[in-house]
Amino acid sequence: MEDFINKFDPTTEDENDQVSRRIQRLSLHLTPSPYSSVNENQLEMLTCAKTKLLDVNTSMLSDYMRGKNREIQERVFDFFNSRPDLQTPIEISKVEHRELCMRQLLALVKEAGIKPFIYVSEDPAKYFAIAEAIGSVDMSLGIKMGVQFSLWGGSNVQGLQTTATFDHITDEFIIDTPNDGAIKWWIGNAAVHGKFASVFARLILPTHDARGSSDMGVHAFIVPIRDMKTHETLPGIEIHDCGHKVGLNGVDNGALRFRSVRIPRDNLLNRFGDVTRDGKYTSSLPSINKRFAATLGELVGGRVGLAYSSNGVLKIAVTIAVRYSLLRQQFGPPKQPEISILDYQSQQHKLMPMLASTYAFHFATLYLVEKYSEMKKSHEEQVVADVHALSAGLKAYVTSYTAKSLSVCREACGGHGYAAVNRFGSLRNDHDIFQTFEGDNTVLLQQVAGDLLKQYQEKFRGGTLAVTWNYLRDSMGTYLSQPNPVTARWEGEDHLRDPNFQLDAFRYRTSRLLQSVALRLRKHSKTLGSFGAWNRCLNHLLTLAESHIETVILAKFIEAVQSCPEGNTRAALKLVCDLYALEHIWKDIGTYRNVDYVAPNKAKAIHKLTDYLSFQVKSVSRELVDAFDLPDNVTRAPIGMKSEAYTHYMQYVGF
């Protein structure tokens, strides 16, 4: 055993040889020779590339993934590539960044001729594709565009205190902030550039009874906040700058307070409720709760956009980390050339499941955009409910995963990952707030869990399940029966890579969590009440919500694989999908073992196969990240460019 260890332990190599070899390798990194400089073909010479098991056509894979909106994204990339004056520098002040973002947005519309607003309702998929592209250029710009074209103002909606009282004498609404707690914080574009705000307020109508007034619930109003010509703050409006932030400093966030601000009656956004000249209220929706839900439905697009854009950020980070890991060489067998750090299993375990998740999120968020587009056209109540829950879950899950992954990618790139020019710091800081705005992630996951419990009740009442929850009808029945002792021991590769096995396992776990938490809630509510029971089971509920979202993600990934028309491309996607599925099963193997859903021999087989799939994905990792089709002016990190990475970086630091 000692000889075996010595043979593979680099520390046993002759110390002088080891030092000489390290100095030689480092000198080549710093001063590349004509024969060893990094060029676009160097990746082909590295160990990782020699183990390629699939022939992946990057162009075909990219075409399949990006589809019909590839052209509009390339227009965005090409425009900013042609305008160095509009590219965000590494070091920039808050004031300069805000003004640059405004110039970028104006140039996008007026010079590039790309007008996102027309797509918000007509073609949401194209709108979100534009948002992903410009968010890749500068995340502040992506958020500013979202605020400008799809989201004005808005704040704590359910507990809203801001009022809009109708004055029938002047035919106006009076917008008022009743106390400091009702001030609207963190409003995008408010601090500097905004001229109007879309304000959510409680609509108050005067009555001729003892009450004196009637609260008709939350409605949206257009409120001017600055003079169109002078840009001065209007009377009754108080605006405070939220100041320098952890990230997204190109967005001018502010706090708004209204002191008896009068606006015309026509400034009520009246799709879901209106007020006549004589002060009578009309609505096609029968209750305050129905109107509130319909109004919130219009804000779902923000969550859809964040889930979609967050995966765009993940694509950038994974691309940089994988390209660097393919190029960076470190140690190796004694007296032999150093190997790529992506040849180390530890680096594969950090990055390959992440790469698989990036692909999985891509297809899941595309599905979400499709459902959202359907909702915008049909306004069908069931579709609205489905999109509301799905957008909450995917926004929470994807943004949380991306936030964690940004730190992993930074660490995977060592000291070079800490350089500001290589972007991990700015990506991490800019993206961090994605976990908070448009709904705190923990709160959103509770919404998903609550919807699952409602669907669970519907099943036993004989009701119809929403589309996203259809699988519960069958898998709940499976859960209530004992696992099959025969299939629990199947360990063949064909079986483990069968999408039916993978999806069944995900659905079984979700159904088991749902059944068990329902029983716990029923038990604890007898002594703690409904609120206390919910709080006692909160971690269980969050795990349930995450499990459900993972199930939806896998289902959409499997559908995308099966729909892919080209053989090699489909094989590459299948490989990545299998890694995504089995890695998640292995991470939660305790759950499956506890109920004998997976026997010990099968658990061991899953572990081995997951390692092997990670190795296979590594062998085509260059093609997989290239298929994201992110130009160098988008990734921008010298260590993450398609070619001559070290040359770019050495030039940047002055060598």
N, C-alpha and C positions, 0 to 999 in steps of 0.2 A: 504493500500500500504506500509506503514511504517513497519508493522509486516512482510510483505512478504520480504522486503529488509533485515530486520534484520535476518530473518531465513536463508538466503543464503549468508550473508556477513560475511566472516571469521574474519573481524576486530571486530565484536561484540562478539566474543567468549571471555570467561573469560581470562583475560590477563595472569594470572599465569598458567592456563591450557595450553594456547597456547604456552607459553615459554617452559614449561616442555615437551610438545609434540615435539616441534622443536628440543630441546636438545637431547631427546631420539632418534629421527629419525637420527639426524646428527651423534650421537655416533655409531649408527648401521652402518652408511655408512663408518665411519672411522675404527671401530673395529667390524667387523661382528661377530655375535654369530654363534655357530654351526647350529642354526635353522633358522637364517635369512640371512646367507651369500648368495651372488648372485651365482647361478649355472645355468646350461644350461636350467633348467626347470622353472626358476623363472618367465620368461615372461608369462608362462601359468597362473600364479597366479595373474597377474596384471589385473586391471579393463579392460584395452583395450582388452585383450585376451578373456575375458568373453563375449564380445559382438559379437564374430565372427559369421558372417551370411553365410559364404561360407566355404566349405571344399576344400582347395587348396592343391593339390599335388605338393610340391615345385620341386621335381625331374622332374616330367613331364613338368612343366612350364619351368624349366631351359633347359631341352632337346629341347623343341620346340623353345625357343628363340635362343639358341647358336648353334643348328644344327650340321652340319658336322665338324665345326672347334673347337668344344669343346675340342677334344683330344689334339690338338697342343697347345692350351692355357694352359691346365693342365700340359703339359710337361714343359712349361715355368715356371709356378708357382712352380712345384715340384723341378725343377732344382735350382731355387734361394732359395727355402726353405731349400734345402740340403746344401747350401753354405752360411753360415752366414758371411763369409769373403767378400762376394760380395754384401751384403745388405748395403744400404746407411744409415749412421748414421744421427742422428738429427743435430748434430753440426759437420760441416766439412768445411774446407777452400776451396777456389776456385781451387787452384792448386791440392789439394787432390781429390776434386770431379771430376775434369777433368780426372785425371789418373785412378780413380775408374771406371768412365764410359767407358774408353777405355778397361780396364780389363774385365768389365762386357760384353762388346760387343764381345771381342775376346773369352771369355769363352762360351758365348752363341753359337758361331759358331763352335769353335774347340772342346769344351768339351761336350756340350749338343747335338751337332750335328744338331742344328737348323740353317738352311741356308736360310735366308729371300730372298736373291737375286734371287734364282731360281723361286720364286713365283711371283715376280714383274710383269712378263708378262704371265707366265703359269697359275697362279691361284691367281689373285689379292685379292680375298676374304680371302684366307688363309694368304696372306701377311699382310693385314690390321688387321686380327685377332691376328697375332703375335705382330704387332705394338701396338695394344690396350693392350695386356697382359704385354709386357715389359714396356710400358708407365705407367701401374699401379704399377709396381715395382719401377720405377724411371722415372719421366717424361723427365728428361734430356737424359736418355738412349733411350727413345722412339724417341726423336727428333734427336739424334745423329745417330740412326739406319736409320731414314728416309733420312737424309742428305747423309749417306754413300751408301745406296742401291737404293734409288729411286730419289734422287735429289742432283746434284752437283751444286755449285755456283749459278749463276742466279741473276738478279737484276732488276732495272727499265728498262723494256723491250721496251716499245713503244718510249720512249725518249732517247734511248741508244746512247751513244757517243763513246764508245770503238770501235776501228776499227781493222779489220783483213785484211791487204793489201797483195795481192798476188805478190810475186816476182818470175817471170817466169824464171829468170836466175838460181836461186838456188832451185827452186821448193819448196818454203816455203811460209808460211804466217807470216806476221810481226804483232804481237799483240801490240797495243799501247793504253795507257790511255792519251787522249789529254790534259786534264786539271783536276784540283782538284775536280770539280763537277762530273767527270766521275768515280771517285774512287768507287769500289764496296764494300759496307759496309755490315756488319753483315753476313758474309759468314760462315756457319757452318763448323767446322773442320779446318778452315784456320789458326787459331792462333797457334796451336800446332801440331796436328796430321796429317793433310792433306798433301798428296804428289802430287796430281793432282787436277785440277779444271776444271769443265765444264763451259766454258766462253761463254756468249752470246756477240756477236760483230757484227758490220755492215761489211759485206763482200764487200771489195773494189777491183775491177778489173781494171787494166790499159787499156786504150783505145788509139786508134791511131787517135783521132779527137781533136778538140779544147778543149774539156772538160778535157782530160787527164786521166780521171778515171770514173768509173761507180759504183754507190752504188746499190748492189743487195739485200739489206735488211738484216734483222737480221738472223744470223746463229749461230750454236753452235760448239765450238772447244774444244778439249781436250788439256789442257796446263799443263805441269809439273811445279810444283812450288817449290819442294824440291828434293834434291839429294836422290836417293833410298837407298844409303849405309850410307852416313854421316848424312842425314836428314838436311843438311844445305840449306838455301834459295838459289835458283839458280840465276845466273846473270840476271839482268833486272827486277827481281821480288821484290817488296816491300810489306812486310806484317806487319801490325800493329794490336796488340791485342786490342779488344774492351773493355777488362777489366771486372771488377765485374759488374754484372747485377742485376736487381730486382729479377730475378729467372732464372732457367735453367743454373746454373753455372757449371754444368757438361759438357756443350757444349762450346767448345772453338771457339767463334765467332771472326772473324778478318776482317780487311779491306785489299783489294788487289789493287795494282797498277802495271801496266805493262809498262815498258820502252823499246820499240822496241824488244820485246821477239820473237825469231824466233822458229817456230814449223814446222814439215813436213806437206806437203799438205795432207797426209793421215789422219792427226788429225782433219780434218773437218768431223763432223758428217753429213753424206750426204744423209740421207733418203729423204729429201725434196729438195735438190739441191746439185750439185756437180761442181767441176772445173777440167777440163782436164789438161794434162801436158802442153799444149800450151796456157793455160789461158782462154779457152772457158767455158762458163757457161751452164749447162744443168739442166733441172728440168721438172718433170711431171706436175707441177702446174704453171699456166699461168701468175700469177701476184705476186708482192711483198706482197700484202695483203693476198692472198691465202696461200702463204708460211709462212707468219707470223702467221696466224691463225692455220696452221698445226703444227708449232713449239710450239706454246703456248698450243696446245692440249695435248702435251706430259707432260706439267707441271700441268695439271688438277689433276693428281694423288695426288699432295700435298694438294689440297683443299679437295679432297675426304678423305684423311687420317686424316686431321685435324678435319673435321666434325665427323668422326667415333671415333677418339681418344678423342675428347672433350666430347662426350657422355660417354665414358669410365670414364673420370674424374668425370662427374656428377653422375654416378652410385656409385663411391666410396664415394662422399660427402653425397649423399642421404642415403646410407647405414649407414654411421656413425651417421648422424643426427637422423634417424628414430630409430635405435637401442638404442641410448642414450635416446631419448624421451620416448621410451617404458619402459626403466629402471628407469629413474629419476622420483622420486615422490616429489610432492610439494603441500602442503595445501590439502584442502578437506572440506567436510561438518563438522560442529562443533562436536567434540568428536568422530569422526570416522577416520578410517585409511586414510592416505594421498593417493592421486590418481596420476597416471602417468601423466606427463605433456602433453602427446599426447591426453589425454582425454579433454584438453582444446581446445575449438573451434579455438582460435587464433593460436595455434600450428598446428592444422589440416590445417588451411587455408594457413599456411606457407609451409607445407611440402607435403601434399597430392596432390595438383595440380602439384607440382614439381615431385613427384614420377610418376604421370600419364604422364607428359611430357617426363620423362626419358624413359619410355616404348615407347611412341610415336616416339621419336627420334631414338630409337633402330631400329624399323622397317623401318623408313624412310631412315636411313643411310645404312641399309642392301640393300634396293632397289637401292640406289645410287651406292653402290659397284657393284651390279648386272649390272646396266647400264654401269658402267665404264668398267667392264669385257667384256661386249658386244662390247663396243667401241674399246677396244684394239684388239679384234679379227677381227671385220668387217671393221673398219676405215670408216664406212659409214658417209657421210657428215652430214646427218640429225641427226644421233645418237651423233656425235661429238658435234654438236650445242646444242643438248638437255642436254648432260652431262655437257657441259661448263656452261650453265645457271643454271642448277640444283645444281651443285657443288658450284657455287658462292653463291647461295641463302642459301643452307643448311649450308655451312661453316660459313657464316655471322650470320645466325639466331641461330644456335646451340651454337657457341662459345660465342656470346653475352649473351644468356640465361644462359649458364653455369657460365660465369663470375659473373653475378648478383647473381646466386643461391649459389655460394660458400660463399658469404658474408651472405646471409640469413641463410645458414646452420650453419655457425660459430656463429651467433647471437642466433640461436635456441638452441645451446648447452651451452649458458651462459658462465661463467668464464672458465669452462673446455674446451670449444671450443677455447679459446685463448692460451691454452698450446701448445707449438710447437709439442709435442709428438702426439697430436691428429690431426695433419696434415693439418688443414684448412689453416694455414698460408702458408705453402710450396705449397699446391695445388693451392691456389689463386695466389701466386707469379709466379709459374711456368706456369700456364695456361694463365695468363693475356696477354701475347704476342700473343696468338692464335688469338686474335682479330685484329692483325696487319699484321703478316707475311702471305705470300701467298695471299696478297691482303687485304687492309684495308676494314673493314666490311661495312663502309658507301659507299665506292666506289663499292664494290661488289653488294650491294643492288641496286645501280643505274644501274649496268649492267642488273640486273634482270628486273628492271622497263623498261629499254630501250628495252629489248627483248619482254616484254609484249606489248609495244606499237607497235613494228614491227608486232607481231602476230595479234594485233588489226587491223592494216592496211590490213594485208593479208586476214582477214575475209571478209572485205568489198570489196576486190578485187577478191574474189572467190578462193583464194589460199588454199593450204593445211596447216593445223596447225600442229606444232610439237606435239609429243606425250603428253608431260607434259601439254600442253595448250589445249588439245582437249575439255575440259569441257567448254571452253569459247564459243564454237559454239552454245551450247544450252542456257547457263546461260545468255549470252548477250541478247538473245531474250527475256528471262524472265525479265531481268532488264528493258528493254525498255517498258514493259507492267506494269500495276499497280499491286501491291501485292494483293493476294486473300484475301478479307475481312473475309472470313469464316475460312480459315486455320490460319490466323493471330491471331485468338482467341482460337484455340485449345490448351488446357493446360493439357491434360491427360498424365500420365507418359509414357504410351506405345508410344504415339506420340512423346514426347520429347526425348525418348531414341531410336527412330527410326533412323538408320544411314542415311536414305534418307533425313529426315528433317535436320539433323545436317550438312550433306555435302552440301545440297542445300543452307543452310544459309551461310556457308563459301563461297560458290561459288557466291552467290548473292552479298555478301559484296565486293568480289574482282572485280566482273564485274561492280558494281556501282562505285567503286574507279577508275577503268580503264576508264570507260566512262567519268566520271567527270574530271579527270586529262587531258584526251585528249582534251576536250573542253577548259579547262583553258590554256593549252599550245598553242592551236590554237589562242586563244584570245590575250594572252600576247606576242606571237611572232610577232604580227603586229606592236607593239610599242617598244618592248625590244629586238627583234631579238631572234634567237634560244637559244643562251647561256643565255641571260637574262631571257627568259621565263622559261628555265629549272631551273635556280637558284631560281626564284620566286616560283616555284611549288615544290621545292626540298623535303620538309617535306611530302607533299602529295605523291610524288613518292616513298619515303622510306616506307610510310605506305602501299602503294599499293604492293610493293615487299614483305613486311612481310606478308601481307594478303594472297598473292599467295602461299608463302612457307608454311604457316599454313594450307592452303587448301590441298596442296600436302601431307603434313605430316598426316593429318587426313585421307585422302583417303587411304594411305598405311597402316595406323593403322587399319582401317575398313577391308581392305582386309586380313590383318594378323589374325584378330579376326575370320572372316568367314572361313578362311582356316584351323583353328586349329581343329584337329580331336577329341580331348578328351573333353567331356562335361563340367566337372568342371573347367578345364583349360580355355576353351573357355568362360565360364561364368565369370571367374576372369578377363580375358582380356577385355571382354565386359564392365564390371563395370569400369575398369580403362579408357577405351576408351570413355565411356559416360561422365566421369568426365572431361577428357581432352576437349571434344567437348563443353559441356555445360558451363564449366568455361570460355572458350574463348568467347562464345556467350554472356555470362553475362558481361564480362569485356568490351565488346563493345556494350552494350545494347542500348546506345544512338543512334548509327548508325541505328539500326533496328527500334527503336521507331520513329526516325525522319521521316521515310518514311512509317510508319505504317506496316512494315513487321511483327512486333510483337506488339500485342495489350497490354495495361497495365496489364490485368489479366494474360496474357501469360508470360509477363516479370516477374511478381511476382512468377508465378509457376516455371519458370526457376531458379530463385534465390533460392527458397525453395528446389528444387530438387538437385541443385548443393551442397547445404549444406548437404543434406542427403547422397548424393553419396560420399562426402568427408568423412563423418562418416563411411560409409560402407567400403571404401577403407582403412581407419584407422584400421578397425577390422581385416583385413588380411594383414596389412602392413609388419608384420614380414615375412610372407611367400613371399610377393612380393619382398622384398629386398634380402631375402635368395636365391631367384631364380636367382639373378645375379651371384650367385656361386663364390663369391670373398673370397678366403681363408683369415684367419686372418693375414698371413704374407704379404698379399696384402693391405688390409685396414690398418693394422698396428696400427691404433689408439686404445689405450686401451679402450676408451669409445665406440668404434664401433665394438668390437669383438663379435663373436657369443655367447660367454658364459663368465661368470665370469668377466664382464667388470670392475666393481668397484674394484675387487680384483687385477686385472692387474694394474689398475691405482694407487691404494694405494701402491702397491709394487714399482711402478716406482718412486713415489714421496717420498718414504722412510718410509712409515708407516709399 
